[in-house]
Amino acid sequence: MAHKITVTLPQLAKMIDHSLLHPTMTDADIIAGLKIARDNHVATACVKPYAIPLAKKELAGSDVLVCPVIGFPNGNSATEIKVLEATAAAKAGGAEIDMVVNVGKVLGEDWDYVAEEIRQINEVVVSNGAVLKVIFENDYLRPEHIARLCEICTQIGVAFVKTSTGYGFVKQPDGAYNYRGATVQALKLMREKSGEKVQIKAAGGVRTLDDLLHVMSLGVTRIGATATVAILEDARRRGIGNEPVEVEFKPMAEAFGGY
């Protein structure tokens, strides 16, 4: 069976949060990445909090928003620190804020703690004119945890739920540390368990145009990507432009053996 979807190039670009989060990135690396984000008219550039002023300067006059991350990548700071960090990030010019849940509290099913932390952070983010994306780090979680987090985020009214940081390394069957990121099973579950007003962001492992088109077909409206240039160049090669066009895509494998 052919897998098809109708898209435009601007639509694809505005699905991308261009990720500039690797710990080794220098200011020069970040500036080069911000130019990529600007030239390709993506949705946002994802940056570490200290880089917000640099990102604002480099993206001034463009249609690309600044998306800082807080509690990144492990989510283990005290709630009051995450609230302060989110407040500072929004006040400094972050239009969208990506936060990481406290994974240990999720695994311990301390849902009151988890919900209260998300609620407090969402409150300060929204009150400062920004929107919140809540990162679950699915590789650490079981399906029931993902489902409950979706329900909590729906009740609170966050803008997005997000699969992964891209840095949630877990031990694989071969002994190596890696991550699965945005799996088909998890994305289907997140769409099913989240309210219709909550958007889904797929991050970690969405590296090709086919991956992007597949997650779009599952109801994803944003991805985190470092392969932005390759994805959009492939789109142009395959005839995707400013007018809607139907394209075929190769689906991602579903059998990952986990979430």
BADO-100990 format. One record per residue (C-alpha): residue number from 1; residue in one letter; x, y, z. Coordinates in nm, 2 decimals. Layout:
N
nr = NUM rest = a xx = X yy = Y zz = Z;
...
This chain:
259
nr = 1 rest = m xx = 0.00 yy = 0.00 zz = 0.00;
nr = 2 rest = a xx = 0.13 yy = 0.34 zz = -0.10;
nr = 3 rest = h xx = 0.17 yy = 0.59 zz = 0.18;
nr = 4 rest = k xx = 0.08 yy = 0.94 zz = 0.06;
nr = 5 rest = i xx = 0.03 yy = 1.29 zz = 0.20;
nr = 6 rest = t xx = -0.03 yy = 1.64 zz = 0.05;
nr = 7 rest = v xx = 0.21 yy = 1.91 zz = 0.16;
nr = 8 rest = t xx = 0.39 yy = 2.23 zz = 0.07;
nr = 9 rest = l xx = 0.75 yy = 2.33 zz = 0.13;
nr = 10 rest = p xx = 0.66 yy = 2.62 zz = 0.37;
nr = 11 rest = q xx = 0.43 yy = 2.38 zz = 0.56;
nr = 12 rest = l xx = 0.72 yy = 2.14 zz = 0.61;
nr = 13 rest = a xx = 0.96 yy = 2.42 zz = 0.71;
nr = 14 rest = k xx = 0.72 yy = 2.55 zz = 0.98;
nr = 15 rest = m xx = 0.70 yy = 2.20 zz = 1.13;
nr = 16 rest = i xx = 1.07 yy = 2.21 zz = 1.22;
nr = 17 rest = d xx = 1.23 yy = 2.33 zz = 1.54;
nr = 18 rest = h xx = 1.60 yy = 2.35 zz = 1.43;
nr = 19 rest = s xx = 1.79 yy = 2.20 zz = 1.72;
nr = 20 rest = l xx = 2.11 yy = 2.38 zz = 1.84;
nr = 21 rest = l xx = 2.14 yy = 2.20 zz = 2.17;
nr = 22 rest = h xx = 2.45 yy = 1.98 zz = 2.16;
nr = 23 rest = p xx = 2.67 yy = 2.06 zz = 2.47;
nr = 24 rest = t xx = 2.99 yy = 2.11 zz = 2.25;
nr = 25 rest = m xx = 2.84 yy = 2.39 zz = 2.04;
nr = 26 rest = t xx = 3.04 yy = 2.71 zz = 2.04;
nr = 27 rest = d xx = 2.89 yy = 3.05 zz = 1.98;
nr = 28 rest = a xx = 3.02 yy = 3.03 zz = 1.62;
nr = 29 rest = d xx = 2.84 yy = 2.69 zz = 1.58;
nr = 30 rest = i xx = 2.52 yy = 2.84 zz = 1.71;
nr = 31 rest = i xx = 2.54 yy = 3.15 zz = 1.48;
nr = 32 rest = a xx = 2.59 yy = 2.91 zz = 1.18;
nr = 33 rest = g xx = 2.29 yy = 2.71 zz = 1.30;
nr = 34 rest = l xx = 2.07 yy = 3.02 zz = 1.34;
nr = 35 rest = k xx = 2.15 yy = 3.12 zz = 0.98;
nr = 36 rest = i xx = 2.03 yy = 2.78 zz = 0.87;
nr = 37 rest = a xx = 1.71 yy = 2.83 zz = 1.07;
nr = 38 rest = r xx = 1.66 yy = 3.18 zz = 0.93;
nr = 39 rest = d xx = 1.74 yy = 3.09 zz = 0.57;
nr = 40 rest = n xx = 1.50 yy = 2.80 zz = 0.57;
nr = 41 rest = h xx = 1.21 yy = 2.98 zz = 0.75;
nr = 42 rest = v xx = 1.17 yy = 2.70 zz = 1.01;
nr = 43 rest = a xx = 0.93 yy = 2.74 zz = 1.30;
nr = 44 rest = t xx = 1.19 yy = 2.80 zz = 1.58;
nr = 45 rest = a xx = 1.55 yy = 2.76 zz = 1.66;
nr = 46 rest = c xx = 1.59 yy = 2.55 zz = 1.98;
nr = 47 rest = v xx = 1.87 yy = 2.70 zz = 2.20;
nr = 48 rest = k xx = 2.02 yy = 2.66 zz = 2.54;
nr = 49 rest = p xx = 1.90 yy = 2.94 zz = 2.78;
nr = 50 rest = y xx = 2.23 yy = 3.14 zz = 2.78;
nr = 51 rest = a xx = 2.21 yy = 3.17 zz = 2.40;
nr = 52 rest = i xx = 1.87 yy = 3.34 zz = 2.39;
nr = 53 rest = p xx = 2.01 yy = 3.70 zz = 2.35;
nr = 54 rest = l xx = 2.24 yy = 3.57 zz = 2.06;
nr = 55 rest = a xx = 1.94 yy = 3.40 zz = 1.90;
nr = 56 rest = k xx = 1.72 yy = 3.70 zz = 1.93;
nr = 57 rest = k xx = 2.00 yy = 3.92 zz = 1.76;
nr = 58 rest = e xx = 2.06 yy = 3.67 zz = 1.48;
nr = 59 rest = l xx = 1.70 yy = 3.61 zz = 1.41;
nr = 60 rest = a xx = 1.58 yy = 3.97 zz = 1.43;
nr = 61 rest = g xx = 1.35 yy = 4.06 zz = 1.15;
nr = 62 rest = s xx = 1.29 yy = 3.70 zz = 1.05;
nr = 63 rest = d xx = 0.98 yy = 3.48 zz = 1.09;
nr = 64 rest = v xx = 1.17 yy = 3.23 zz = 1.31;
nr = 65 rest = l xx = 1.09 yy = 3.22 zz = 1.68;
nr = 66 rest = v xx = 1.34 yy = 3.15 zz = 1.96;
nr = 67 rest = c xx = 1.27 yy = 2.83 zz = 2.16;
nr = 68 rest = p xx = 1.49 yy = 2.78 zz = 2.47;
nr = 69 rest = v xx = 1.49 yy = 2.46 zz = 2.67;
nr = 70 rest = i xx = 1.47 yy = 2.44 zz = 3.05;
nr = 71 rest = g xx = 1.56 yy = 2.16 zz = 3.29;
nr = 72 rest = f xx = 1.74 yy = 2.02 zz = 2.99;
nr = 73 rest = p xx = 1.82 yy = 1.74 zz = 2.93;
nr = 74 rest = n xx = 1.75 yy = 1.55 zz = 3.25;
nr = 75 rest = g xx = 1.47 yy = 1.75 zz = 3.42;
nr = 76 rest = n xx = 1.60 yy = 1.70 zz = 3.77;
nr = 77 rest = s xx = 1.63 yy = 2.05 zz = 3.91;
nr = 78 rest = a xx = 1.39 yy = 2.15 zz = 4.19;
nr = 79 rest = t xx = 1.06 yy = 2.28 zz = 4.07;
nr = 80 rest = e xx = 1.13 yy = 2.63 zz = 4.20;
nr = 81 rest = i xx = 1.45 yy = 2.64 zz = 3.99;
nr = 82 rest = k xx = 1.27 yy = 2.51 zz = 3.68;
nr = 83 rest = v xx = 1.00 yy = 2.78 zz = 3.73;
nr = 84 rest = l xx = 1.27 yy = 3.05 zz = 3.77;
nr = 85 rest = e xx = 1.45 yy = 2.92 zz = 3.46;
nr = 86 rest = a xx = 1.13 yy = 2.92 zz = 3.25;
nr = 87 rest = t xx = 1.04 yy = 3.27 zz = 3.37;
nr = 88 rest = a xx = 1.38 yy = 3.40 zz = 3.28;
nr = 89 rest = a xx = 1.37 yy = 3.23 zz = 2.94;
nr = 90 rest = a xx = 1.03 yy = 3.37 zz = 2.85;
nr = 91 rest = k xx = 1.13 yy = 3.72 zz = 2.97;
nr = 92 rest = a xx = 1.45 yy = 3.71 zz = 2.77;
nr = 93 rest = g xx = 1.26 yy = 3.64 zz = 2.45;
nr = 94 rest = g xx = 1.17 yy = 3.27 zz = 2.43;
nr = 95 rest = a xx = 0.84 yy = 3.24 zz = 2.24;
nr = 96 rest = e xx = 0.82 yy = 2.87 zz = 2.30;
nr = 97 rest = i xx = 0.97 yy = 2.69 zz = 2.60;
nr = 98 rest = d xx = 1.06 yy = 2.32 zz = 2.60;
nr = 99 rest = m xx = 1.08 yy = 2.17 zz = 2.95;
nr = 100 rest = v xx = 1.18 yy = 1.82 zz = 3.07;
nr = 101 rest = v xx = 0.96 yy = 1.64 zz = 3.32;
nr = 102 rest = n xx = 1.11 yy = 1.49 zz = 3.64;
nr = 103 rest = v xx = 1.16 yy = 1.14 zz = 3.50;
nr = 104 rest = g xx = 1.22 yy = 0.98 zz = 3.84;
nr = 105 rest = k xx = 0.90 yy = 1.12 zz = 3.97;
nr = 106 rest = v xx = 0.71 yy = 0.99 zz = 3.66;
nr = 107 rest = l xx = 0.86 yy = 0.64 zz = 3.70;
nr = 108 rest = g xx = 0.77 yy = 0.66 zz = 4.08;
nr = 109 rest = e xx = 0.42 yy = 0.76 zz = 3.97;
nr = 110 rest = d xx = 0.42 yy = 1.06 zz = 4.20;
nr = 111 rest = w xx = 0.16 yy = 1.22 zz = 3.98;
nr = 112 rest = d xx = 0.07 yy = 1.50 zz = 4.21;
nr = 113 rest = y xx = 0.43 yy = 1.62 zz = 4.20;
nr = 114 rest = v xx = 0.46 yy = 1.58 zz = 3.83;
nr = 115 rest = a xx = 0.13 yy = 1.76 zz = 3.76;
nr = 116 rest = e xx = 0.20 yy = 2.05 zz = 4.00;
nr = 117 rest = e xx = 0.55 yy = 2.11 zz = 3.85;
nr = 118 rest = i xx = 0.41 yy = 2.12 zz = 3.49;
nr = 119 rest = r xx = 0.12 yy = 2.34 zz = 3.61;
nr = 120 rest = q xx = 0.35 yy = 2.59 zz = 3.77;
nr = 121 rest = i xx = 0.59 yy = 2.61 zz = 3.47;
nr = 122 rest = n xx = 0.30 yy = 2.64 zz = 3.22;
nr = 123 rest = e xx = 0.15 yy = 2.92 zz = 3.43;
nr = 124 rest = v xx = 0.46 yy = 3.14 zz = 3.42;
nr = 125 rest = v xx = 0.54 yy = 3.06 zz = 3.06;
nr = 126 rest = v xx = 0.19 yy = 3.15 zz = 2.94;
nr = 127 rest = s xx = 0.17 yy = 3.46 zz = 3.17;
nr = 128 rest = n xx = 0.49 yy = 3.58 zz = 2.99;
nr = 129 rest = g xx = 0.34 yy = 3.54 zz = 2.65;
nr = 130 rest = a xx = 0.50 yy = 3.21 zz = 2.55;
nr = 131 rest = v xx = 0.38 yy = 2.85 zz = 2.51;
nr = 132 rest = l xx = 0.51 yy = 2.53 zz = 2.67;
nr = 133 rest = k xx = 0.62 yy = 2.20 zz = 2.53;
nr = 134 rest = v xx = 0.65 yy = 1.92 zz = 2.78;
nr = 135 rest = i xx = 0.92 yy = 1.66 zz = 2.71;
nr = 136 rest = f xx = 0.85 yy = 1.32 zz = 2.84;
nr = 137 rest = e xx = 1.17 yy = 1.13 zz = 2.75;
nr = 138 rest = n xx = 0.98 yy = 0.83 zz = 2.63;
nr = 139 rest = d xx = 1.28 yy = 0.59 zz = 2.62;
nr = 140 rest = y xx = 1.27 yy = 0.57 zz = 3.00;
nr = 141 rest = l xx = 0.90 yy = 0.52 zz = 3.02;
nr = 142 rest = r xx = 0.63 yy = 0.25 zz = 2.98;
nr = 143 rest = p xx = 0.31 yy = 0.31 zz = 2.78;
nr = 144 rest = e xx = 0.11 yy = 0.37 zz = 3.09;
nr = 145 rest = h xx = 0.34 yy = 0.66 zz = 3.20;
nr = 146 rest = i xx = 0.32 yy = 0.82 zz = 2.85;
nr = 147 rest = a xx = -0.06 yy = 0.79 zz = 2.86;
nr = 148 rest = r xx = -0.09 yy = 0.95 zz = 3.21;
nr = 149 rest = l xx = 0.14 yy = 1.23 zz = 3.12;
nr = 150 rest = c xx = -0.07 yy = 1.31 zz = 2.81;
nr = 151 rest = e xx = -0.38 yy = 1.32 zz = 3.04;
nr = 152 rest = i xx = -0.21 yy = 1.55 zz = 3.28;
nr = 153 rest = c xx = -0.09 yy = 1.79 zz = 3.01;
nr = 154 rest = t xx = -0.43 yy = 1.79 zz = 2.86;
nr = 155 rest = q xx = -0.59 yy = 1.88 zz = 3.19;
nr = 156 rest = i xx = -0.34 yy = 2.16 zz = 3.25;
nr = 157 rest = g xx = -0.37 yy = 2.29 zz = 2.89;
nr = 158 rest = v xx = -0.01 yy = 2.29 zz = 2.77;
nr = 159 rest = a xx = 0.05 yy = 2.37 zz = 2.40;
nr = 160 rest = f xx = 0.26 yy = 2.06 zz = 2.31;
nr = 161 rest = v xx = 0.37 yy = 1.72 zz = 2.44;
nr = 162 rest = k xx = 0.70 yy = 1.61 zz = 2.31;
nr = 163 rest = t xx = 0.86 yy = 1.26 zz = 2.28;
nr = 164 rest = s xx = 1.23 yy = 1.31 zz = 2.37;
nr = 165 rest = t xx = 1.53 yy = 1.54 zz = 2.42;
nr = 166 rest = g xx = 1.75 yy = 1.34 zz = 2.19;
nr = 167 rest = y xx = 1.99 yy = 1.29 zz = 2.48;
nr = 168 rest = g xx = 1.79 yy = 1.03 zz = 2.68;
nr = 169 rest = f xx = 2.05 yy = 0.75 zz = 2.64;
nr = 170 rest = v xx = 1.95 yy = 0.41 zz = 2.77;
nr = 171 rest = k xx = 2.13 yy = 0.08 zz = 2.75;
nr = 172 rest = q xx = 2.03 yy = -0.12 zz = 2.44;
nr = 173 rest = p xx = 2.03 yy = -0.50 zz = 2.41;
nr = 174 rest = d xx = 2.37 yy = -0.49 zz = 2.25;
nr = 175 rest = g xx = 2.51 yy = -0.31 zz = 2.55;
nr = 176 rest = a xx = 2.55 yy = 0.03 zz = 2.37;
nr = 177 rest = y xx = 2.39 yy = 0.35 zz = 2.50;
nr = 178 rest = n xx = 2.15 yy = 0.51 zz = 2.25;
nr = 179 rest = y xx = 1.79 yy = 0.62 zz = 2.22;
nr = 180 rest = r xx = 1.49 yy = 0.53 zz = 2.01;
nr = 181 rest = g xx = 1.33 yy = 0.88 zz = 2.03;
nr = 182 rest = a xx = 1.01 yy = 0.93 zz = 1.84;
nr = 183 rest = t xx = 0.87 yy = 0.58 zz = 1.77;
nr = 184 rest = v xx = 0.55 yy = 0.52 zz = 1.57;
nr = 185 rest = q xx = 0.39 yy = 0.34 zz = 1.87;
nr = 186 rest = a xx = 0.45 yy = 0.62 zz = 2.11;
nr = 187 rest = l xx = 0.34 yy = 0.89 zz = 1.87;
nr = 188 rest = k xx = 0.01 yy = 0.71 zz = 1.81;
nr = 189 rest = l xx = -0.04 yy = 0.67 zz = 2.18;
nr = 190 rest = m xx = 0.04 yy = 1.04 zz = 2.25;
nr = 191 rest = r xx = -0.21 yy = 1.15 zz = 1.98;
nr = 192 rest = e xx = -0.48 yy = 0.91 zz = 2.12;
nr = 193 rest = k xx = -0.43 yy = 1.02 zz = 2.48;
nr = 194 rest = s xx = -0.39 yy = 1.39 zz = 2.43;
nr = 195 rest = g xx = -0.68 yy = 1.64 zz = 2.39;
nr = 196 rest = e xx = -0.74 yy = 1.78 zz = 2.05;
nr = 197 rest = k xx = -0.60 yy = 2.12 zz = 2.15;
nr = 198 rest = v xx = -0.27 yy = 1.96 zz = 2.25;
nr = 199 rest = q xx = -0.01 yy = 1.94 zz = 1.97;
nr = 200 rest = i xx = 0.25 yy = 1.66 zz = 1.94;
nr = 201 rest = k xx = 0.62 yy = 1.72 zz = 1.88;
nr = 202 rest = a xx = 0.83 yy = 1.43 zz = 1.76;
nr = 203 rest = a xx = 1.20 yy = 1.46 zz = 1.85;
nr = 204 rest = g xx = 1.49 yy = 1.21 zz = 1.84;
nr = 205 rest = g xx = 1.52 yy = 1.00 zz = 1.53;
nr = 206 rest = v xx = 1.32 yy = 1.21 zz = 1.28;
nr = 207 rest = r xx = 1.61 yy = 1.25 zz = 1.04;
nr = 208 rest = t xx = 1.47 yy = 1.22 zz = 0.68;
nr = 209 rest = l xx = 1.19 yy = 1.37 zz = 0.48;
nr = 210 rest = d xx = 1.02 yy = 1.03 zz = 0.48;
nr = 211 rest = d xx = 1.03 yy = 1.03 zz = 0.86;
nr = 212 rest = l xx = 0.88 yy = 1.38 zz = 0.87;
nr = 213 rest = l xx = 0.60 yy = 1.29 zz = 0.63;
nr = 214 rest = h xx = 0.52 yy = 0.97 zz = 0.82;
nr = 215 rest = v xx = 0.50 yy = 1.15 zz = 1.16;
nr = 216 rest = m xx = 0.28 yy = 1.42 zz = 1.00;
nr = 217 rest = s xx = 0.04 yy = 1.15 zz = 0.89;
nr = 218 rest = l xx = 0.02 yy = 1.04 zz = 1.25;
nr = 219 rest = g xx = -0.10 yy = 1.39 zz = 1.36;
nr = 220 rest = v xx = 0.24 yy = 1.54 zz = 1.46;
nr = 221 rest = t xx = 0.26 yy = 1.91 zz = 1.40;
nr = 222 rest = r xx = 0.62 yy = 1.98 zz = 1.50;
nr = 223 rest = i xx = 0.95 yy = 1.80 zz = 1.50;
nr = 224 rest = g xx = 1.29 yy = 1.86 zz = 1.65;
nr = 225 rest = a xx = 1.56 yy = 1.82 zz = 1.39;
nr = 226 rest = t xx = 1.93 yy = 1.87 zz = 1.33;
nr = 227 rest = a xx = 1.90 yy = 1.74 zz = 0.97;
nr = 228 rest = t xx = 1.69 yy = 2.04 zz = 0.86;
nr = 229 rest = v xx = 1.89 yy = 2.12 zz = 0.55;
nr = 230 rest = a xx = 1.89 yy = 1.76 zz = 0.43;
nr = 231 rest = i xx = 1.52 yy = 1.72 zz = 0.49;
nr = 232 rest = l xx = 1.42 yy = 2.04 zz = 0.30;
nr = 233 rest = e xx = 1.67 yy = 1.98 zz = 0.02;
nr = 234 rest = d xx = 1.52 yy = 1.64 zz = -0.03;
nr = 235 rest = a xx = 1.17 yy = 1.79 zz = -0.04;
nr = 236 rest = r xx = 1.28 yy = 2.03 zz = -0.32;
nr = 237 rest = r xx = 1.43 yy = 1.74 zz = -0.51;
nr = 238 rest = r xx = 1.10 yy = 1.55 zz = -0.49;
nr = 239 rest = g xx = 0.90 yy = 1.84 zz = -0.63;
nr = 240 rest = i xx = 0.76 yy = 1.99 zz = -0.31;
nr = 241 rest = g xx = 0.72 yy = 2.37 zz = -0.35;
nr = 242 rest = n xx = 0.49 yy = 2.65 zz = -0.25;
nr = 243 rest = e xx = 0.18 yy = 2.48 zz = -0.40;
nr = 244 rest = p xx = 0.02 yy = 2.17 zz = -0.24;
nr = 245 rest = v xx = 0.14 yy = 1.84 zz = -0.39;
nr = 246 rest = e xx = 0.08 yy = 1.48 zz = -0.31;
nr = 247 rest = v xx = 0.39 yy = 1.28 zz = -0.23;
nr = 248 rest = e xx = 0.46 yy = 0.92 zz = -0.14;
nr = 249 rest = f xx = 0.67 yy = 0.84 zz = 0.16;
nr = 250 rest = k xx = 0.84 yy = 0.54 zz = 0.30;
nr = 251 rest = p xx = 0.70 yy = 0.47 zz = 0.65;
nr = 252 rest = m xx = 0.92 yy = 0.44 zz = 0.96;
nr = 253 rest = a xx = 0.96 yy = 0.09 zz = 1.10;
nr = 254 rest = e xx = 0.70 yy = 0.02 zz = 1.38;
nr = 255 rest = a xx = 0.86 yy = -0.28 zz = 1.55;
nr = 256 rest = f xx = 1.11 yy = -0.12 zz = 1.79;
nr = 257 rest = g xx = 1.03 yy = -0.35 zz = 2.08;
nr = 258 rest = g xx = 0.94 yy = -0.07 zz = 2.31;
nr = 259 rest = y xx = 0.85 yy = 0.30 zz = 2.35;
